[in-house]
Amino acid sequence: MHIREASNSDLEDVLLVERLAFGEEEEAELVKYLVSDRSAYPILSLLAFKDERPVGHILFTKAHLRNNQNRLPVSIAILAPLAVVPDAQKQGIGEKLIETGLELLSKSGVALVFVLGYPEYYSRRGFKPAGRLGFDAPYPIPDKHADAWMVQALRPGAIGSISGQVICADTLNKPEYWRE
């Protein structure tokens, strides 16, 4: 397996992975709109390949904090979505996509990465419940799913020194995307 940054010419492969992974068009449409949404830039889009076949995709988009009480400049991103085609799942591809993405984001100066996802999965990859740490989601998360809103610090001391509400790209700024 190898992972590389996706280019504009890879869009059809990216959308195919999204469709196969989720078994529907919704995630593919979301990705299609996000990669053309200037408010999401800079983005990091990674494709995983197995024997030259695209089998996984991850997308990180720019976000920012509102009411950051310390007013420290901070670069943040949102992970959405992560997709692995069904016949390649449970082989570590998603984990490797996350690891590679976080490493590249860290090198680019991103301090925090947020995700709304399965706590059991993302907590094993270093994510922690964000609400408890002072970070509100773009839209309220129901209490029973509060732990699904998660964050990972890529810069030491970022958690605890900043807080606020995460403001996402325009495409993601819809309440239906913030229900787990």
Steps between C-alpha positions, in 0.01 A plus 500: 500500500614853432349839582538824311335838482205504265506747212214650300545224243429241773149629573322208330707248699430691822126507432498129409666413833243712686207337317627148557591559864168653600274324250329825412554826318484739799865480611626521142290812443632653823860439391429635152371826649770525767789474254358794307408707809755782541403539868634144553849587376763397558382142477690177531357216295678163512438187294612152601579247231536125512645347184435832319130482592361790708368347825493785751456874527521760776424871483604775740361852456586832657299626796542774757401579857241755606528644852857387539539672836878520492496636145801291414529435128429135441470287189237226521349241266200269487534137391196412288457252350716191536408225255633150428336274241326200661736226377803693636361581845656365821845499338638816664439726200283750689750512784788562258303775323436672834863463607635635171253788498577602857873488431467722191269742679738523795788585266286774342434663838150373578453488878166318539299252294131438568273215395140395555518123496495175690667555839615137521688532171642851526601478866736216402662747262563768764179704480326619820150635563522865391204640691655407832816684395331831419424458129143529379394345171362721222152378600388348829567127534229306691617402849484128424754555218711774661811279513485459120621862464874450541831683475867415474778745578790506256683769694592454868301728728230581242230336710454700816638825359225560244129432477192609308247394243633336186385671182519274198504551124179630344418160346509330843311781670164321499336342806444166326875439488530536877282212611681182593 
